[in-house]
């Protein structure tokens, strides 16, 4: 049973200011001495980096598609354990979810699963009285979604604010804050969204501080905290990595193995639960930075290379020839290697003509086309992560192409949006474009650690 006070920050559409408001609230409450638990709806890896900067705690994702609705509450309770307040940033518009799946993976569904009130962030820059109709529509669309109040963003002037407040008086939805447009709060974007914190830490610290100041100045923090405290108790036990592994069918591995996990500015995409599961399965998890470290951590038994932006750091990654050869040698001897998206590119022979690790006989290049969306997948054959027939849900998010797109032994058969195979399984390597959330299938972590032990 979790009774952590909580708020969901949502909006009518993307670009309304959710990240600014959610991050600003996290930082403003943390500055007042509260232990704030940060969460993000959906598969996004970048926003949680700003949330972590604002709160000093790991930003965690809540994804009803990747993990299933039944895990949203337990994963939330796990992340929020011992905190005074949890702030959950939504995704897209409040009622937008997985394409063709109704409310699945929407902010509204997560709010209902968490029994949490919603604060709607409205971009008011091009409206006045119409704001009341918009807010009324969102507040009444689903009676099970409790819109507790609004924060008006991008308000032009005192007169504009007066018109907006007057229009909203009859809606019955309180206004918890009014924010003006402030240039320094803007965060730079590029081909896959915001630039991650790891690439601009000093500027990101300043941006988060500016968000906190703007939100603290423009919002009624006391009223928002009272709204959060009214969420009540959330039934069910918190997720626990060791318990999740104990409930799977495979036996427990007790002796330690060493798993190196790529990090640094080039590989920033990861879910905290992955390393927690690896540790619970018996791994000594050791982070390293492929941009700086010339060798894998001493005694590495297995390697995990997640997502990120190797295309941005291609020259630096290619110049680190000693590490590339170390990784190739690790893979050659059959050690387990799990690579997702950016990790897949890094294992290729080359990326945009620059030499990479050469583990896979494939070439990667940047593309103008954005590949984005949830995927239903099934393991085509046995690998270090899964046995043939294992079903998992994943997410693709990239502007690159790997040629060929699949090896002689593919990693996954993907059913959506069209049937195909993708990825590579060879010796101990499992490399794929799909980002998966291992909490949905804890046996993946245990199997990987067992293979590290026996390879």
C-alpha positions in Angstrom: 0.0 0.0 0.0 1.5 3.4 -1.1 0.1 6.6 0.3 2.7 9.0 -1.3 1.1 12.2 -2.4 1.1 12.5 -6.2 0.3 14.7 -9.2 0.1 13.9 -12.9 1.2 16.9 -15.1 -0.6 16.6 -18.4 -1.6 18.8 -21.4 -4.0 18.9 -24.3 -1.2 18.3 -26.7 2.6 18.1 -27.1 4.4 21.4 -26.9 2.2 22.9 -24.2 4.9 23.1 -21.6 4.6 19.8 -19.6 8.3 19.3 -19.2 8.9 22.9 -18.1 6.1 22.7 -15.5 6.8 19.2 -14.3 10.5 19.7 -14.0 10.0 23.1 -12.4 7.5 21.7 -9.9 10.0 18.9 -9.0 12.8 21.3 -8.5 10.7 23.9 -6.6 9.3 21.3 -4.1 12.8 19.7 -3.7 14.2 23.2 -2.9 11.7 23.4 -0.1 13.1 20.2 1.5 10.7 17.7 0.1 11.9 14.3 -1.1 10.4 14.3 -4.6 10.0 11.2 -6.7 10.1 11.9 -10.5 8.3 9.9 -13.1 7.6 10.0 -16.8 4.7 8.4 -18.7 5.8 6.5 -21.8 9.2 5.3 -23.1 10.9 8.7 -23.2 14.6 8.5 -21.9 15.5 12.2 -22.1 13.0 14.0 -19.8 13.8 11.7 -16.9 17.4 13.1 -17.0 16.1 16.6 -16.4 13.8 15.2 -13.7 16.8 13.5 -12.0 18.7 16.8 -12.1 15.7 18.6 -10.5 15.2 16.1 -7.6 18.5 14.3 -7.0 16.7 11.0 -7.6 16.5 8.6 -10.5 13.9 9.5 -13.0 11.7 6.5 -13.7 9.3 5.6 -16.6 5.7 4.4 -16.3 4.8 2.6 -19.5 1.6 0.6 -19.6 2.4 -0.7 -23.1 5.9 -1.9 -22.5 5.2 -3.2 -18.9 1.5 -3.8 -18.9 -1.1 -1.8 -16.9 -0.7 -4.2 -13.9 2.9 -3.0 -13.3 2.3 0.7 -13.4 1.3 1.0 -9.8 4.0 -1.3 -8.4 6.8 0.4 -10.4 5.5 3.8 -9.2 5.5 2.6 -5.6 9.0 1.3 -6.0 10.3 4.6 -7.3 8.3 6.7 -4.8 9.1 4.6 -1.7 10.0 6.9 1.2 9.2 10.2 -0.7 7.1 13.1 0.4 5.7 13.8 -3.1 5.7 12.2 -6.5 5.3 14.3 -9.8 4.5 12.3 -12.9 5.0 14.1 -16.3 2.6 12.9 -19.0 3.2 12.1 -22.6 1.7 13.9 -25.7 -1.9 14.9 -25.1 -3.8 13.7 -22.0 -5.8 11.1 -23.9 -3.2 10.1 -26.5 -1.8 6.6 -26.2 -0.5 3.8 -28.4 -1.9 4.0 -31.9 -5.0 2.0 -32.4 -5.1 0.8 -28.8 -7.6 3.1 -27.2 -6.4 4.6 -23.9 -3.5 2.1 -23.6 -0.3 3.9 -22.5 -2.0 7.3 -22.3 -1.4 9.8 -19.5 -5.1 9.4 -18.7 -4.8 5.7 -18.2 -1.7 6.1 -16.0 -3.5 8.8 -13.9 -6.4 6.3 -13.4 -4.1 3.5 -12.5 -2.4 5.7 -9.9 -5.6 7.2 -8.7 -3.8 10.6 -9.1 -5.2 14.0 -9.8 -4.3 15.7 -13.1 -2.9 19.2 -13.4 -3.6 20.3 -17.0 -0.9 22.6 -18.6 -2.6 24.8 -21.2 -0.8 26.8 -23.8 -2.9 29.9 -23.7 -0.8 32.0 -26.1 -3.5 32.2 -28.8 -6.7 32.1 -26.9 -8.7 33.9 -24.2 -12.4 32.8 -23.6 -12.0 29.6 -25.6 -9.7 28.3 -22.9 -12.9 27.5 -20.8 -14.3 25.3 -23.5 -11.0 23.5 -23.9 -10.6 22.8 -20.2 -14.2 21.8 -19.8 -13.8 19.3 -22.7 -10.7 17.6 -21.2 -12.2 17.6 -17.6 -15.5 16.0 -18.7 -14.3 13.6 -21.4 -13.6 10.7 -19.0 -15.3 10.9 -15.6 -12.7 8.6 -14.1 -9.9 11.1 -14.8 -9.9 13.8 -12.2 -8.6 17.1 -13.6 -7.8 18.9 -10.4 -6.8 22.2 -11.8 -4.9 24.0 -14.6 -1.7 25.9 -15.1 -1.8 28.5 -17.8 1.4 28.7 -19.8 2.7 31.3 -22.2 0.4 34.0 -21.0 1.3 37.3 -22.7 0.3 40.0 -20.2 -1.7 40.9 -17.0 -4.7 41.7 -19.2 -4.4 38.3 -21.0 -4.3 36.6 -17.6 -7.4 38.5 -16.4 -9.4 37.3 -19.5 -8.3 33.7 -19.0 -9.1 33.6 -15.4 -12.5 35.3 -16.0 -13.4 32.6 -18.6 -12.4 29.8 -16.3 -14.4 30.9 -13.3 -17.5 29.2 -14.5 -15.7 25.9 -15.4 -15.3 24.8 -11.8 -11.6 23.9 -12.5 -9.2 26.0 -10.4 -6.2 27.9 -11.8 -3.1 26.8 -9.9 -0.7 28.9 -11.8 0.1 31.4 -14.6 3.4 31.3 -16.4 4.8 33.9 -18.8 7.1 32.9 -21.6 10.7 33.1 -20.4 13.6 32.6 -22.9 16.1 30.9 -20.5 13.7 28.1 -19.7 13.8 26.9 -23.2 15.8 23.7 -23.7 17.5 22.9 -27.1 16.2 20.1 -29.3 17.5 18.1 -32.3 16.5 15.1 -34.4 15.2 13.0 -31.5 13.9 15.6 -29.1 15.6 17.5 -26.2 19.4 17.4 -25.9 20.1 15.0 -23.0 21.4 16.4 -19.7 24.7 14.4 -20.0 25.6 16.5 -23.1 24.9 19.9 -21.6 25.1 19.5 -17.8 26.1 23.1 -16.9 23.4 24.6 -19.2 20.9 22.0 -18.0 21.5 22.9 -14.4 20.8 26.6 -15.2 17.7 25.7 -17.2 16.3 23.6 -14.4 16.9 26.4 -11.9 15.1 28.8 -14.2 12.2 26.4 -14.5 12.0 26.1 -10.7 12.1 29.8 -10.2 9.4 30.5 -12.8 7.1 27.8 -11.4 7.6 28.9 -7.8 6.9 32.5 -8.8 3.8 31.7 -10.9 2.2 28.7 -9.2 0.5 28.1 -5.9 2.7 25.4 -4.5 0.7 25.0 -1.3 -2.5 24.4 -3.2 -0.8 21.9 -5.5 0.7 20.0 -2.6 -2.8 19.8 -1.0 -4.2 18.5 -4.2 -1.4 15.8 -4.3 -2.1 14.8 -0.7 -5.7 14.2 -1.6 -4.8 11.3 -3.9 -5.3 8.8 -1.1 -3.8 5.3 -0.8 -2.7 3.2 -3.8 -3.3 -0.5 -3.1 -0.8 -3.2 -3.9 2.8 -4.0 -3.1 5.8 -2.0 -4.6 7.8 -3.7 -7.3 11.0 -5.3 -6.1 13.7 -6.7 -8.4 14.6 -9.6 -6.2 11.0 -10.6 -5.8 10.4 -10.2 -9.5 13.2 -12.6 -10.2 12.1 -15.1 -7.5 8.7 -15.3 -9.2 10.1 -16.3 -12.6 10.7 -19.9 -13.4 14.5 -20.0 -13.7 16.7 -20.8 -10.7 18.5 -18.0 -8.8 22.1 -17.4 -9.5 24.0 -16.5 -6.4 27.6 -16.1 -7.4 28.7 -12.7 -8.7 29.6 -12.0 -12.3 30.7 -8.6 -13.7 28.5 -6.8 -16.2 29.8 -3.6 -17.9 27.1 -1.1 -18.8 27.9 1.6 -21.3 27.0 5.2 -20.2 28.4 8.7 -20.7 27.1 11.2 -23.2 26.8 8.8 -26.1 24.7 6.2 -24.3 22.2 7.9 -22.1 19.1 5.8 -22.7 18.4 3.2 -20.0 15.8 2.2 -17.5 16.9 2.1 -13.9 15.1 -1.3 -13.4 17.5 -3.0 -15.8 20.6 -2.5 -13.6 18.5 -3.3 -10.5 17.4 -6.6 -12.1 21.0 -7.4 -13.2 22.2 -6.8 -9.6 19.4 -8.9 -8.1 20.3 -11.7 -10.5 23.9 -11.8 -9.2 25.7 -9.2 -11.3 28.3 -6.7 -10.2 27.1 -3.8 -12.5 30.0 -1.6 -13.5 29.3 1.6 -15.6 31.9 2.8 -18.2 32.0 5.6 -20.7 33.0 4.6 -24.3 34.0 8.2 -25.0 36.6 8.2 -22.2 37.5 4.7 -21.2 40.0 2.9 -23.4 39.3 -0.6 -21.9 36.3 -2.4 -20.6 36.2 -2.7 -16.8 38.6 -5.3 -15.6 37.1 -8.8 -15.3 34.1 -8.0 -17.6 31.9 -11.1 -18.1 29.1 -9.5 -20.1 28.3 -6.2 -21.8 25.1 -4.1 -22.0 25.1 -1.2 -24.5 21.8 0.7 -24.5 20.4 3.6 -26.5 21.7 7.1 -27.0 23.3 9.2 -29.7 26.4 7.4 -31.2 25.7 9.3 -34.4 26.5 12.6 -32.6 29.7 11.2 -31.2 30.7 9.0 -34.1 34.2 10.4 -34.5 35.0 10.1 -30.8 33.7 6.6 -30.6 35.6 5.6 -33.7 38.8 7.2 -32.5 38.7 5.0 -29.3 40.1 2.1 -31.2 41.5 0.3 -28.2 38.0 0.0 -26.6 36.5 -1.0 -29.9 38.9 -3.9 -30.2 38.3 -4.8 -26.6 34.6 -5.1 -27.2 35.2 -7.1 -30.4 37.4 -9.5 -28.6 34.8 -9.9 -25.8 32.1 -10.7 -28.4 34.5 -13.1 -30.3 35.0 -15.2 -27.2 31.3 -15.7 -26.9 30.6 -13.4 -23.9 27.0 -12.2 -23.6 26.5 -8.8 -25.2 23.1 -7.1 -25.2 22.7 -4.0 -27.4 19.7 -1.8 -28.1 19.4 0.8 -30.8 22.5 3.0 -30.2 24.3 -0.2 -29.0 23.3 -1.9 -32.3 24.9 0.9 -34.3 28.1 0.8 -32.2 28.5 -2.9 -32.8 28.3 -2.5 -36.6 31.2 -2.5 -38.9 30.8 1.2 -39.5 28.5 4.2 -38.8 28.3 6.9 -41.5 31.6 5.6 -42.9 33.4 5.6 -39.6 34.8 2.4 -38.2 32.9 1.0 -35.2 33.4 -2.2 -33.2 32.9 -4.6 -36.2 31.1 -7.2 -34.1 28.3 -7.3 -36.7 28.8 -7.5 -40.5 26.5 -4.6 -41.0 26.7 -0.9 -41.8 24.7 1.9 -40.2 24.0 5.4 -41.5 21.9 8.4 -40.6 18.5 8.8 -42.4 16.0 11.6 -43.0 13.2 9.2 -41.9 12.0 9.0 -38.3 11.2 5.5 -37.2 9.0 5.8 -34.1 6.4 3.6 -32.4 5.5 0.7 -30.1 6.2 -2.8 -31.4 4.9 -6.3 -30.5 7.8 -8.8 -30.9 8.6 -12.4 -30.4 12.1 -14.0 -30.1 12.8 -15.8 -33.3 15.4 -18.1 -31.7 17.3 -18.7 -28.5 19.7 -16.0 -27.4 21.4 -14.7 -24.2 18.3 -12.7 -23.4 15.4 -15.0 -24.3 14.3 -18.4 -25.5 12.6 -18.8 -28.8 8.9 -17.8 -28.6 9.4 -15.3 -25.8 7.0 -12.4 -26.4 7.9 -8.8 -25.5 6.8 -5.4 -26.3 9.3 -2.8 -27.4 9.7 0.7 -28.8 11.6 2.1 -31.8 12.9 5.6 -31.9 15.7 6.5 -34.4 16.7 8.2 -37.6 19.2 5.7 -38.7 19.3 2.6 -41.0 21.2 -0.6 -40.5 22.0 -2.6 -43.6 21.2 -5.5 -43.6 18.4 -5.0 -41.1 18.6 -8.5 -39.8 21.3 -11.2 -39.5 21.1 -14.9 -40.5 19.7 -15.4 -37.0 17.4 -12.4 -36.3 16.7 -11.1 -32.8 13.0 -10.5 -33.1 10.0 -11.1 -35.3 8.1 -7.9 -35.2 4.3 -8.0 -35.7 3.6 -4.3 -35.8 3.1 -2.2 -37.8 4.0 -4.8 -40.4 5.4 -8.4 -40.0 9.2 -8.5 -40.4 12.3 -9.8 -38.7 15.0 -7.5 -37.3 18.2 -7.5 -35.3 21.1 -9.9 -34.9 21.8 -13.0 -32.7 25.3 -14.5 -33.1 27.3 -16.3 -30.5 26.6 -14.4 -27.3 25.4 -11.2 -29.0 21.8 -9.9 -29.0 21.5 -6.6 -31.0 18.3 -4.9 -32.0 16.7 -1.6 -32.6 14.0 -2.4 -30.1 14.1 -0.8 -26.6 12.5 -3.2 -24.2 11.6 -2.8 -20.5 13.0 -5.8 -18.6 10.6 -5.4 -15.7 7.9 -6.9 -18.0 10.0 -10.1 -18.4 12.5 -10.3 -15.4 13.8 -13.6 -16.7 15.7 -11.7 -19.4 18.1 -10.3 -16.7 18.5 -13.7 -15.0 19.2 -15.5 -18.3 21.8 -12.8 -19.3 23.6 -13.2 -15.9 23.5 -17.0 -16.1 25.1 -16.8 -19.6 27.8 -14.4 -18.2 28.5 -17.1 -15.6 28.8 -20.0 -18.0 30.3 -18.4 -21.2 
